[in-house]
Amino acid sequence: MNCDIRAARISPLLVWCRRHFPEMSTRESVPWAGLRPMMPDMLPRVMRGKHPRVFYNTGHGHLGWTLSAATADAVAALVTSGSRAA
């Protein structure tokens, strides 16, 4: 996996900050990546684990915020039912 952060992706963010917040210093900015886990098929895993009190809600990748409400409902349904997967 390549975890390098391309300067071309960071530069527009710094330019935006300087334009909208000129009093804010960006001299000591430190680029970082909040890597998000994603499954090879790009579908999240929402399921009951082997232990009856373990549930998985992971692998959303860049759609985590978008899918969070739907997968939270799916996990809630799993917790209150006896099914193995959503």
BAMI-58742 format. One record per atom (N, C-alpha, C): residue number from 1; residue in one letter; atom name; x, y, z. Coordinates in nm, 3 decimals, decimal comma, m for minus. Layout:
residues N
{i = NUM; aa = A; at = CA; px = X; py = Y; pz = Z}
...
***
This chain:
residues 86
{i = 1; aa = M; at = N; px = 0,083; py = m0,117; pz = 0,000}
{i = 1; aa = M; at = CA; px = 0,000; py = 0,000; pz = 0,000}
{i = 1; aa = M; at = C; px = 0,088; py = 0,124; pz = 0,000}
{i = 2; aa = N; at = N; px = 0,055; py = 0,220; pz = m0,083}
{i = 2; aa = N; at = CA; px = 0,130; py = 0,344; pz = m0,093}
{i = 2; aa = N; at = C; px = 0,065; py = 0,447; pz = m0,002}
{i = 3; aa = C; at = N; px = 0,135; py = 0,491; pz = 0,100}
{i = 3; aa = C; at = CA; px = 0,082; py = 0,589; pz = 0,195}
{i = 3; aa = C; at = C; px = 0,139; py = 0,729; pz = 0,172}
{i = 4; aa = D; at = N; px = 0,207; py = 0,748; pz = 0,059}
{i = 4; aa = D; at = CA; px = 0,263; py = 0,880; pz = 0,029}
{i = 4; aa = D; at = C; px = 0,152; py = 0,982; pz = 0,010}
{i = 5; aa = I; at = N; px = 0,179; py = 1,104; pz = 0,051}
{i = 5; aa = I; at = CA; px = 0,084; py = 1,213; pz = 0,034}
{i = 5; aa = I; at = C; px = 0,139; py = 1,305; pz = m0,074}
{i = 6; aa = R; at = N; px = 0,065; py = 1,319; pz = m0,182}
{i = 6; aa = R; at = CA; px = 0,110; py = 1,400; pz = m0,295}
{i = 6; aa = R; at = C; px = 0,094; py = 1,549; pz = m0,263}
{i = 7; aa = A; at = N; px = 0,199; py = 1,625; pz = m0,287}
{i = 7; aa = A; at = CA; px = 0,196; py = 1,769; pz = m0,262}
{i = 7; aa = A; at = C; px = 0,087; py = 1,836; pz = m0,344}
{i = 8; aa = A; at = N; px = 0,058; py = 1,785; pz = m0,463}
{i = 8; aa = A; at = CA; px = m0,045; py = 1,842; pz = m0,549}
{i = 8; aa = A; at = C; px = m0,185; py = 1,830; pz = m0,487}
{i = 9; aa = R; at = N; px = m0,201; py = 1,737; pz = m0,394}
{i = 9; aa = R; at = CA; px = m0,330; py = 1,723; pz = m0,325}
{i = 9; aa = R; at = C; px = m0,339; py = 1,816; pz = m0,204}
{i = 10; aa = I; at = N; px = m0,226; py = 1,847; pz = m0,143}
{i = 10; aa = I; at = CA; px = m0,222; py = 1,930; pz = m0,024}
{i = 10; aa = I; at = C; px = m0,221; py = 2,079; pz = m0,059}
{i = 11; aa = S; at = N; px = m0,151; py = 2,115; pz = m0,165}
{i = 11; aa = S; at = CA; px = m0,135; py = 2,255; pz = m0,202}
{i = 11; aa = S; at = C; px = m0,267; py = 2,330; pz = m0,216}
{i = 12; aa = P; at = N; px = m0,369; py = 2,276; pz = m0,284}
{i = 12; aa = P; at = CA; px = m0,496; py = 2,351; pz = m0,294}
{i = 12; aa = P; at = C; px = m0,561; py = 2,376; pz = m0,157}
{i = 13; aa = L; at = N; px = m0,543; py = 2,286; pz = m0,062}
{i = 13; aa = L; at = CA; px = m0,598; py = 2,307; pz = 0,072}
{i = 13; aa = L; at = C; px = m0,528; py = 2,423; pz = 0,142}
{i = 14; aa = L; at = N; px = m0,396; py = 2,429; pz = 0,127}
{i = 14; aa = L; at = CA; px = m0,320; py = 2,538; pz = 0,188}
{i = 14; aa = L; at = C; px = m0,355; py = 2,672; pz = 0,123}
{i = 15; aa = V; at = N; px = m0,370; py = 2,672; pz = m0,009}
{i = 15; aa = V; at = CA; px = m0,408; py = 2,794; pz = m0,080}
{i = 15; aa = V; at = C; px = m0,546; py = 2,842; pz = m0,032}
{i = 16; aa = W; at = N; px = m0,640; py = 2,749; pz = m0,018}
{i = 16; aa = W; at = CA; px = m0,775; py = 2,783; pz = 0,029}
{i = 16; aa = W; at = C; px = m0,768; py = 2,843; pz = 0,169}
{i = 17; aa = C; at = N; px = m0,690; py = 2,781; pz = 0,257}
{i = 17; aa = C; at = CA; px = m0,678; py = 2,832; pz = 0,394}
{i = 17; aa = C; at = C; px = m0,619; py = 2,972; pz = 0,395}
{i = 18; aa = R; at = N; px = m0,517; py = 2,994; pz = 0,316}
{i = 18; aa = R; at = CA; px = m0,453; py = 3,126; pz = 0,311}
{i = 18; aa = R; at = C; px = m0,548; py = 3,233; pz = 0,258}
{i = 19; aa = R; at = N; px = m0,631; py = 3,195; pz = 0,160}
{i = 19; aa = R; at = CA; px = m0,727; py = 3,289; pz = 0,100}
{i = 19; aa = R; at = C; px = m0,838; py = 3,323; pz = 0,200}
{i = 20; aa = H; at = N; px = m0,893; py = 3,225; pz = 0,267}
{i = 20; aa = H; at = CA; px = m1,007; py = 3,247; pz = 0,354}
{i = 20; aa = H; at = C; px = m0,972; py = 3,281; pz = 0,499}
{i = 21; aa = F; at = N; px = m0,852; py = 3,247; pz = 0,539}
{i = 21; aa = F; at = CA; px = m0,806; py = 3,274; pz = 0,676}
{i = 21; aa = F; at = C; px = m0,664; py = 3,330; pz = 0,670}
{i = 22; aa = P; at = N; px = m0,648; py = 3,452; pz = 0,617}
{i = 22; aa = P; at = CA; px = m0,512; py = 3,506; pz = 0,597}
{i = 22; aa = P; at = C; px = m0,434; py = 3,523; pz = 0,727}
{i = 23; aa = E; at = N; px = m0,505; py = 3,534; pz = 0,840}
{i = 23; aa = E; at = CA; px = m0,435; py = 3,551; pz = 0,968}
{i = 23; aa = E; at = C; px = m0,382; py = 3,418; pz = 1,022}
{i = 24; aa = M; at = N; px = m0,422; py = 3,306; pz = 0,962}
{i = 24; aa = M; at = CA; px = m0,378; py = 3,174; pz = 1,008}
{i = 24; aa = M; at = C; px = m0,246; py = 3,136; pz = 0,940}
{i = 25; aa = S; at = N; px = m0,151; py = 3,094; pz = 1,017}
{i = 25; aa = S; at = CA; px = m0,022; py = 3,052; pz = 0,962}
{i = 25; aa = S; at = C; px = m0,030; py = 2,907; pz = 0,916}
{i = 26; aa = T; at = N; px = 0,023; py = 2,880; pz = 0,798}
{i = 26; aa = T; at = CA; px = 0,032; py = 2,743; pz = 0,747}
{i = 26; aa = T; at = C; px = 0,178; py = 2,699; pz = 0,736}
{i = 27; aa = R; at = N; px = 0,268; py = 2,776; pz = 0,795}
{i = 27; aa = R; at = CA; px = 0,411; py = 2,744; pz = 0,785}
{i = 27; aa = R; at = C; px = 0,445; py = 2,610; pz = 0,847}
{i = 28; aa = E; at = N; px = 0,376; py = 2,574; pz = 0,953}
{i = 28; aa = E; at = CA; px = 0,407; py = 2,449; pz = 1,022}
{i = 28; aa = E; at = C; px = 0,304; py = 2,340; pz = 0,994}
{i = 29; aa = S; at = N; px = 0,236; py = 2,349; pz = 0,881}
{i = 29; aa = S; at = CA; px = 0,137; py = 2,246; pz = 0,849}
{i = 29; aa = S; at = C; px = 0,208; py = 2,113; pz = 0,824}
{i = 30; aa = V; at = N; px = 0,145; py = 2,006; pz = 0,867}
{i = 30; aa = V; at = CA; px = 0,201; py = 1,872; pz = 0,853}
{i = 30; aa = V; at = C; px = 0,099; py = 1,785; pz = 0,780}
{i = 31; aa = P; at = N; px = 0,126; py = 1,753; pz = 0,655}
{i = 31; aa = P; at = CA; px = 0,032; py = 1,667; pz = 0,581}
{i = 31; aa = P; at = C; px = 0,022; py = 1,528; pz = 0,645}
{i = 32; aa = W; at = N; px = m0,096; py = 1,475; pz = 0,652}
{i = 32; aa = W; at = CA; px = m0,119; py = 1,340; pz = 0,703}
{i = 32; aa = W; at = C; px = m0,238; py = 1,280; pz = 0,630}
{i = 33; aa = A; at = N; px = m0,247; py = 1,151; pz = 0,634}
{i = 33; aa = A; at = CA; px = m0,357; py = 1,082; pz = 0,567}
{i = 33; aa = A; at = C; px = m0,437; py = 1,004; pz = 0,670}
{i = 34; aa = G; at = N; px = m0,566; py = 1,026; pz = 0,671}
{i = 34; aa = G; at = CA; px = m0,656; py = 0,947; pz = 0,753}
{i = 34; aa = G; at = C; px = m0,703; py = 0,829; pz = 0,670}
{i = 35; aa = L; at = N; px = m0,619; py = 0,729; pz = 0,659}
{i = 35; aa = L; at = CA; px = m0,651; py = 0,615; pz = 0,572}
{i = 35; aa = L; at = C; px = m0,774; py = 0,543; pz = 0,623}
{i = 36; aa = R; at = N; px = m0,864; py = 0,511; pz = 0,533}
{i = 36; aa = R; at = CA; px = m0,990; py = 0,447; pz = 0,568}
{i = 36; aa = R; at = C; px = m0,991; py = 0,306; pz = 0,514}
{i = 37; aa = P; at = N; px = m1,019; py = 0,209; pz = 0,599}
{i = 37; aa = P; at = CA; px = m1,021; py = 0,070; pz = 0,551}
{i = 37; aa = P; at = C; px = m1,130; py = 0,047; pz = 0,449}
{i = 38; aa = M; at = N; px = m1,096; py = m0,030; pz = 0,346}
{i = 38; aa = M; at = CA; px = m1,192; py = m0,063; pz = 0,241}
{i = 38; aa = M; at = C; px = m1,167; py = m0,207; pz = 0,198}
{i = 39; aa = M; at = N; px = m1,273; py = m0,278; pz = 0,172}
{i = 39; aa = M; at = CA; px = m1,263; py = m0,415; pz = 0,126}
{i = 39; aa = M; at = C; px = m1,230; py = m0,416; pz = m0,024}
{i = 40; aa = P; at = N; px = m1,170; py = m0,523; pz = m0,075}
{i = 40; aa = P; at = CA; px = m1,135; py = m0,529; pz = m0,217}
{i = 40; aa = P; at = C; px = m1,256; py = m0,511; pz = m0,309}
{i = 41; aa = D; at = N; px = m1,375; py = m0,557; pz = m0,266}
{i = 41; aa = D; at = CA; px = m1,494; py = m0,540; pz = m0,350}
{i = 41; aa = D; at = C; px = m1,564; py = m0,406; pz = m0,323}
{i = 42; aa = M; at = N; px = m1,505; py = m0,323; pz = m0,236}
{i = 42; aa = M; at = CA; px = m1,554; py = m0,189; pz = m0,203}
{i = 42; aa = M; at = C; px = m1,687; py = m0,190; pz = m0,129}
{i = 43; aa = L; at = N; px = m1,731; py = m0,304; pz = m0,078}
{i = 43; aa = L; at = CA; px = m1,855; py = m0,313; pz = m0,001}
{i = 43; aa = L; at = C; px = m1,822; py = m0,325; pz = 0,147}
{i = 44; aa = P; at = N; px = m1,890; py = m0,250; pz = 0,233}
{i = 44; aa = P; at = CA; px = m1,862; py = m0,262; pz = 0,375}
{i = 44; aa = P; at = C; px = m1,904; py = m0,398; pz = 0,429}
{i = 45; aa = R; at = N; px = m1,846; py = m0,436; pz = 0,541}
{i = 45; aa = R; at = CA; px = m1,882; py = m0,560; pz = 0,608}
{i = 45; aa = R; at = C; px = m1,966; py = m0,523; pz = 0,730}
{i = 46; aa = V; at = N; px = m2,091; py = m0,560; pz = 0,727}
{i = 46; aa = V; at = CA; px = m2,184; py = m0,537; pz = 0,836}
{i = 46; aa = V; at = C; px = m2,236; py = m0,674; pz = 0,873}
{i = 47; aa = M; at = N; px = m2,186; py = m0,727; pz = 0,985}
{i = 47; aa = M; at = CA; px = m2,219; py = m0,866; pz = 1,018}
{i = 47; aa = M; at = C; px = m2,193; py = m0,897; pz = 1,164}
{i = 48; aa = R; at = N; px = m2,250; py = m1,006; pz = 1,207}
{i = 48; aa = R; at = CA; px = m2,225; py = m1,059; pz = 1,341}
{i = 48; aa = R; at = C; px = m2,095; py = m1,138; pz = 1,335}
{i = 49; aa = G; at = N; px = m2,015; py = m1,127; pz = 1,440}
{i = 49; aa = G; at = CA; px = m1,891; py = m1,202; pz = 1,447}
{i = 49; aa = G; at = C; px = m1,915; py = m1,343; pz = 1,499}
{i = 50; aa = K; at = N; px = m1,806; py = m1,416; pz = 1,519}
{i = 50; aa = K; at = CA; px = m1,817; py = m1,553; pz = 1,572}
{i = 50; aa = K; at = C; px = m1,871; py = m1,552; pz = 1,714}
{i = 51; aa = H; at = N; px = m1,829; py = m1,457; pz = 1,793}
{i = 51; aa = H; at = CA; px = m1,881; py = m1,443; pz = 1,930}
{i = 51; aa = H; at = C; px = m2,016; py = m1,372; pz = 1,920}
{i = 52; aa = P; at = N; px = m2,117; py = m1,416; pz = 1,992}
{i = 52; aa = P; at = CA; px = m2,251; py = m1,359; pz = 1,979}
{i = 52; aa = P; at = C; px = m2,263; py = m1,212; pz = 2,017}
{i = 53; aa = R; at = N; px = m2,164; py = m1,158; pz = 2,088}
{i = 53; aa = R; at = CA; px = m2,171; py = m1,017; pz = 2,128}
{i = 53; aa = R; at = C; px = m2,074; py = m0,929; pz = 2,049}
{i = 54; aa = V; at = N; px = m2,023; py = m0,981; pz = 1,936}
{i = 54; aa = V; at = CA; px = m1,932; py = m0,904; pz = 1,851}
{i = 54; aa = V; at = C; px = m2,001; py = m0,877; pz = 1,718}
{i = 55; aa = F; at = N; px = m1,999; py = m0,751; pz = 1,674}
{i = 55; aa = F; at = CA; px = m2,060; py = m0,711; pz = 1,547}
{i = 55; aa = F; at = C; px = m1,959; py = m0,629; pz = 1,469}
{i = 56; aa = Y; at = N; px = m1,957; py = m0,646; pz = 1,339}
{i = 56; aa = Y; at = CA; px = m1,865; py = m0,573; pz = 1,252}
{i = 56; aa = Y; at = C; px = m1,942; py = m0,472; pz = 1,169}
{i = 57; aa = N; at = N; px = m1,887; py = m0,352; pz = 1,161}
{i = 57; aa = N; at = CA; px = m1,941; py = m0,246; pz = 1,078}
{i = 57; aa = N; at = C; px = m1,820; py = m0,169; pz = 1,026}
{i = 58; aa = T; at = N; px = m1,756; py = m0,223; pz = 0,923}
{i = 58; aa = T; at = CA; px = m1,627; py = m0,172; pz = 0,878}
{i = 58; aa = T; at = C; px = m1,612; py = m0,183; pz = 0,727}
{i = 59; aa = G; at = N; px = m1,508; py = m0,122; pz = 0,675}
{i = 59; aa = G; at = CA; px = m1,475; py = m0,135; pz = 0,534}
{i = 59; aa = G; at = C; px = m1,548; py = m0,038; pz = 0,444}
{i = 60; aa = H; at = N; px = m1,594; py = 0,074; pz = 0,497}
{i = 60; aa = H; at = CA; px = m1,671; py = 0,170; pz = 0,419}
{i = 60; aa = H; at = C; px = m1,584; py = 0,256; pz = 0,327}
{i = 61; aa = G; at = N; px = m1,455; py = 0,259; pz = 0,354}
{i = 61; aa = G; at = CA; px = m1,366; py = 0,342; pz = 0,272}
{i = 61; aa = G; at = C; px = m1,407; py = 0,487; pz = 0,276}
{i = 62; aa = H; at = N; px = m1,402; py = 0,553; pz = 0,161}
{i = 62; aa = H; at = CA; px = m1,435; py = 0,696; pz = 0,154}
{i = 62; aa = H; at = C; px = m1,585; py = 0,724; pz = 0,169}
{i = 63; aa = L; at = N; px = m1,668; py = 0,620; pz = 0,176}
{i = 63; aa = L; at = CA; px = m1,813; py = 0,639; pz = 0,190}
{i = 63; aa = L; at = C; px = m1,860; py = 0,621; pz = 0,335}
{i = 64; aa = G; at = N; px = m1,769; py = 0,620; pz = 0,430}
{i = 64; aa = G; at = CA; px = m1,805; py = 0,597; pz = 0,569}
{i = 64; aa = G; at = C; px = m1,913; py = 0,690; pz = 0,620}
{i = 65; aa = W; at = N; px = m1,896; py = 0,820; pz = 0,600}
{i = 65; aa = W; at = CA; px = m1,994; py = 0,917; pz = 0,649}
{i = 65; aa = W; at = C; px = m2,127; py = 0,899; pz = 0,574}
{i = 66; aa = T; at = N; px = m2,119; py = 0,875; pz = 0,446}
{i = 66; aa = T; at = CA; px = m2,239; py = 0,860; pz = 0,364}
{i = 66; aa = T; at = C; px = m2,320; py = 0,737; pz = 0,405}
{i = 67; aa = L; at = N; px = m2,252; py = 0,627; pz = 0,433}
{i = 67; aa = L; at = CA; px = m2,320; py = 0,501; pz = 0,463}
{i = 67; aa = L; at = C; px = m2,345; py = 0,479; pz = 0,612}
{i = 68; aa = S; at = N; px = m2,296; py = 0,567; pz = 0,698}
{i = 68; aa = S; at = CA; px = m2,300; py = 0,541; pz = 0,841}
{i = 68; aa = S; at = C; px = m2,441; py = 0,519; pz = 0,896}
{i = 69; aa = A; at = N; px = m2,537; py = 0,598; pz = 0,855}
{i = 69; aa = A; at = CA; px = m2,673; py = 0,582; pz = 0,908}
{i = 69; aa = A; at = C; px = m2,734; py = 0,450; pz = 0,864}
{i = 70; aa = A; at = N; px = m2,715; py = 0,414; pz = 0,738}
{i = 70; aa = A; at = CA; px = m2,773; py = 0,290; pz = 0,687}
{i = 70; aa = A; at = C; px = m2,709; py = 0,167; pz = 0,753}
{i = 71; aa = T; at = N; px = m2,578; py = 0,169; pz = 0,767}
{i = 71; aa = T; at = CA; px = m2,514; py = 0,052; pz = 0,826}
{i = 71; aa = T; at = C; px = m2,537; py = 0,047; pz = 0,977}
{i = 72; aa = A; at = N; px = m2,556; py = 0,162; pz = 1,041}
{i = 72; aa = A; at = CA; px = m2,592; py = 0,162; pz = 1,183}
{i = 72; aa = A; at = C; px = m2,728; py = 0,097; pz = 1,203}
{i = 73; aa = D; at = N; px = m2,822; py = 0,124; pz = 1,113}
{i = 73; aa = D; at = CA; px = m2,953; py = 0,058; pz = 1,118}
{i = 73; aa = D; at = C; px = m2,937; py = m0,093; pz = 1,098}
{i = 74; aa = A; at = N; px = m2,850; py = m0,133; pz = 1,007}
{i = 74; aa = A; at = CA; px = m2,829; py = m0,275; pz = 0,981}
{i = 74; aa = A; at = C; px = m2,769; py = m0,344; pz = 1,104}
{i = 75; aa = V; at = N; px = m2,674; py = m0,278; pz = 1,170}
{i = 75; aa = V; at = CA; px = m2,615; py = m0,335; pz = 1,290}
{i = 75; aa = V; at = C; px = m2,720; py = m0,344; pz = 1,401}
{i = 76; aa = A; at = N; px = m2,801; py = m0,241; pz = 1,415}
{i = 76; aa = A; at = CA; px = m2,906; py = m0,243; pz = 1,517}
{i = 76; aa = A; at = C; px = m3,001; py = m0,360; pz = 1,493}
{i = 77; aa = A; at = N; px = m3,034; py = m0,385; pz = 1,367}
{i = 77; aa = A; at = CA; px = m3,121; py = m0,498; pz = 1,334}
{i = 77; aa = A; at = C; px = m3,054; py = m0,631; pz = 1,370}
{i = 78; aa = L; at = N; px = m2,923; py = m0,640; pz = 1,347}
{i = 78; aa = L; at = CA; px = m2,850; py = m0,762; pz = 1,383}
{i = 78; aa = L; at = C; px = m2,848; py = m0,783; pz = 1,534}
{i = 79; aa = V; at = N; px = m2,827; py = m0,674; pz = 1,607}
{i = 79; aa = V; at = CA; px = m2,820; py = m0,684; pz = 1,753}
{i = 79; aa = V; at = C; px = m2,953; py = m0,733; pz = 1,810}
{i = 80; aa = T; at = N; px = m3,062; py = m0,689; pz = 1,751}
{i = 80; aa = T; at = CA; px = m3,193; py = m0,726; pz = 1,806}
{i = 80; aa = T; at = C; px = m3,254; py = m0,852; pz = 1,744}
{i = 81; aa = S; at = N; px = m3,184; py = m0,911; pz = 1,648}
{i = 81; aa = S; at = CA; px = m3,234; py = m1,034; pz = 1,585}
{i = 81; aa = S; at = C; px = m3,130; py = m1,145; pz = 1,601}
{i = 82; aa = G; at = N; px = m3,162; py = m1,259; pz = 1,549}
{i = 82; aa = G; at = CA; px = m3,068; py = m1,371; pz = 1,557}
{i = 82; aa = G; at = C; px = m3,000; py = m1,401; pz = 1,426}
{i = 83; aa = S; at = N; px = m3,015; py = m1,313; pz = 1,326}
{i = 83; aa = S; at = CA; px = m2,957; py = m1,343; pz = 1,194}
{i = 83; aa = S; at = C; px = m2,806; py = m1,325; pz = 1,193}
{i = 84; aa = R; at = N; px = m2,740; py = m1,387; pz = 1,096}
{i = 84; aa = R; at = CA; px = m2,594; py = m1,385; pz = 1,087}
{i = 84; aa = R; at = C; px = m2,540; py = m1,268; pz = 1,005}
{i = 85; aa = A; at = N; px = m2,613; py = m1,216; pz = 0,908}
{i = 85; aa = A; at = CA; px = m2,559; py = m1,109; pz = 0,824}
{i = 85; aa = A; at = C; px = m2,669; py = m1,017; pz = 0,778}
{i = 86; aa = A; at = N; px = m2,629; py = m0,895; pz = 0,740}
{i = 86; aa = A; at = CA; px = m2,724; py = m0,796; pz = 0,688}
{i = 86; aa = A; at = C; px = m2,711; py = m0,787; pz = 0,538}
***
